[in-house]
Amino acid sequence: MALNDYATALVTGASSGIGRVIVERLAARGLRVHAVARRKRRLDSLADKTGCVPHTIDVCDLDAMRKAFTGEEIDILVNNAGIGRGHESLMRASDEDVEATLHTNIDSLFHAIRVATPGMIARNRGHIVNMGSWAGLYGQASTLYGATKGAVHLLNQNLRIELLGSAIRVTEICPGRVRTEFAGKSFRDPDFARRFNKAFRMLTADDVADAVMYALDTPWHVNVTTIELCGVEQATGGVQVKRTRRRRGPAARR
Ligand SMILES: NC(=O)c1ccc[n+]([C@@H]2O[C@H](COP(=O)([O-])OP(=O)(O)OC[C@H]3O[C@@H](n4cnc5c(N)ncnc54)[C@H](OP(=O)(O)O)[C@@H]3O)[C@@H](O)[C@H]2O)c1
């Protein structure tokens, strides 16, 4: 069955996890789906399975994104690509971790939106789904990653205002932990990543894709602005406390 009157979608981060399932769902609904990621073999196998159009592109590469999609009629943009490098500690993160996380989780969304949205505006039809996180809404001891997802939160809120007066919808999806490859790639210590993934019953990529499909499937005049979801064994909140002893400076010791 058609998804509103959308015909074409662009999904970033399509080679694994949440993005891969979203591509499968959209293709199953008869849409032409452009699937973007860096791992070619993964994308090719997804294309064999779903009929999606694979694009081996780094989302941080604005020129490549422009070349691939300028002039394409994109009805649905799912900005899903994201990484969690430097997740454990901003102080222990490398310069490369910081740069890659900022570029991937923030800059690339702006690029994709600027490439896909002018056509949506011209046709007055479209839906932008940006993958946020609980970490972008609540403090969760992930300074770098949380701040990038916090930026995504305000991007959504402001974009909705900028696009007011058009029929283009903007949805933010904010999941708690999801069992995907994400933890394995985010944490330097593979044992920690394994423990992280096994600590409790998390959301699955299918659960998050269900939320995306719900937002896309509502009638065109409904703008599902934000969906928060987490596994039943996870909660957020509380106050962190820790005693500290401050060393007195030289002026105070005189
Ligand atoms: N897993 C969680 O607990 C969780 C919770 C909340 C939010 N999220 C968010 O959900 C989104 C999807 O994550 P996931 O859990 O499905 O993790 P995942 O399985 O690691 O998927 C991440 C996807 O992003 C792609 N990607 C990363 N950097 C890219 C780049 N520079 N250019 C193109 N593609 C790139 C990866 O493909 P290639 O490596 O092939 O390029 C992969 O397809 C992310 O935005 C993440 O922040 C995840």
The ligand as an SDF file (V2000), in Angstrom:
LIG
                    3D

 48 52  0  0  0  0  0  0  0  0999 V2000
   22.2020    1.8990   18.7320 N   0  0  0  0  0  0  0  0  0  0  0  0
   21.7790    2.7520   19.6550 C   0  0  0  0  0  0  0  0  0  0  0  0
   21.7880    2.4650   20.8780 O   0  0  0  0  0  0  0  0  0  0  0  0
   21.2330    4.0970   19.2340 C   0  0  0  0  0  0  0  0  0  0  0  0
   20.4520    4.8300   20.1620 C   0  0  0  0  0  0  0  0  0  0  0  0
   19.9490    6.0590   19.7870 C   0  0  0  0  0  0  0  0  0  0  0  0
   20.1990    6.5660   18.5280 C   0  0  0  0  0  0  0  0  0  0  0  0
   20.9570    5.8290   17.6380 N   0  0  0  0  0  0  0  0  0  0  0  0
   21.2270    6.4320   16.3250 C   0  0  0  0  0  0  0  0  0  0  0  0
   20.6570    5.6070   15.3220 O   0  0  0  0  0  0  0  0  0  0  0  0
   21.3720    5.7930   14.1000 C   0  0  0  0  0  0  0  0  0  0  0  0
   21.6940    4.4420   13.4900 C   0  0  0  0  0  0  0  0  0  0  0  0
   22.5660    3.7320   14.3590 O   0  0  0  0  0  0  0  0  0  0  0  0
   22.5430    2.1470   14.5240 P   0  0  0  0  0  0  0  0  0  0  0  0
   22.2770    1.8570   15.9500 O   0  0  0  0  0  0  0  0  0  0  0  0
   21.6990    1.5240   13.4920 O   0  0  0  0  0  0  0  0  0  0  0  0
   24.0980    1.8380   14.3120 O   0  0  0  0  0  0  0  0  0  0  0  0
   24.9130    1.0870   13.1530 P   0  0  0  0  0  0  0  0  0  0  0  0
   24.3870   -0.2980   12.9620 O   0  0  0  0  0  0  0  0  0  0  0  0
   26.3340    1.2620   13.5310 O   0  0  0  0  0  0  0  0  0  0  0  0
   24.5720    1.9300   11.8440 O   0  0  0  0  0  0  0  0  0  0  0  0
   25.1840    3.1440   11.5430 C   0  0  0  0  0  0  0  0  0  0  0  0
   25.0530    3.3730   10.0470 C   0  0  0  0  0  0  0  0  0  0  0  0
   25.5930    4.6670    9.7400 O   0  0  0  0  0  0  0  0  0  0  0  0
   26.4630    4.5070    8.6330 C   0  0  0  0  0  0  0  0  0  0  0  0
   27.4850    5.5520    8.6380 N   0  0  0  0  0  0  0  0  0  0  0  0
   28.3020    5.9130    9.6550 C   0  0  0  0  0  0  0  0  0  0  0  0
   29.1410    6.8850    9.2650 N   0  0  0  0  0  0  0  0  0  0  0  0
   28.8500    7.1290    7.9520 C   0  0  0  0  0  0  0  0  0  0  0  0
   29.3700    8.0070    6.9850 C   0  0  0  0  0  0  0  0  0  0  0  0
   30.3770    8.8660    7.2750 N   0  0  0  0  0  0  0  0  0  0  0  0
   28.8490    8.0110    5.7410 N   0  0  0  0  0  0  0  0  0  0  0  0
   27.8400    7.1500    5.4320 C   0  0  0  0  0  0  0  0  0  0  0  0
   27.2900    6.3010    6.3100 N   0  0  0  0  0  0  0  0  0  0  0  0
   27.7910    6.2850    7.5580 C   0  0  0  0  0  0  0  0  0  0  0  0
   27.0340    3.1130    8.7620 C   0  0  0  0  0  0  0  0  0  0  0  0
   27.4460    2.6260    7.5030 O   0  0  0  0  0  0  0  0  0  0  0  0
   28.9530    2.5080    6.9550 P   0  0  0  0  0  0  0  0  0  0  0  0
   29.8410    2.1970    8.1270 O   0  0  0  0  0  0  0  0  0  0  0  0
   28.8570    1.3910    5.9650 O   0  0  0  0  0  0  0  0  0  0  0  0
   29.2480    3.8110    6.3210 O   0  0  0  0  0  0  0  0  0  0  0  0
   25.8040    2.3490    9.2320 C   0  0  0  0  0  0  0  0  0  0  0  0
   25.0310    1.9790    8.1280 O   0  0  0  0  0  0  0  0  0  0  0  0
   22.5880    6.6480   14.4520 C   0  0  0  0  0  0  0  0  0  0  0  0
   22.3330    7.9920   14.1040 O   0  0  0  0  0  0  0  0  0  0  0  0
   22.6920    6.5180   15.9570 C   0  0  0  0  0  0  0  0  0  0  0  0
   23.3140    7.6410   16.5450 O   0  0  0  0  0  0  0  0  0  0  0  0
   21.4630    4.6160   17.9650 C   0  0  0  0  0  0  0  0  0  0  0  0
  1  2  1  0
  2  3  2  0
  2  4  1  0
  4  5  1  0
  4 48  2  0
  5  6  2  0
  6  7  1  0
  7  8  2  0
  8  9  1  0
  8 48  1  0
  9 10  1  0
  9 46  1  0
 10 11  1  0
 11 12  1  0
 11 44  1  0
 12 13  1  0
 13 14  1  0
 14 15  2  0
 14 16  1  0
 14 17  1  0
 17 18  1  0
 18 19  2  0
 18 20  1  0
 18 21  1  0
 21 22  1  0
 22 23  1  0
 23 24  1  0
 23 42  1  0
 24 25  1  0
 25 26  1  0
 25 36  1  0
 26 27  1  0
 26 35  1  0
 27 28  2  0
 28 29  1  0
 29 30  1  0
 29 35  2  0
 30 31  1  0
 30 32  2  0
 32 33  1  0
 33 34  2  0
 34 35  1  0
 36 37  1  0
 36 42  1  0
 37 38  1  0
 38 39  2  0
 38 40  1  0
 38 41  1  0
 42 43  1  0
 44 45  1  0
 44 46  1  0
 46 47  1  0
M  CHG  2   8   1  16  -1
M  END
$$$$
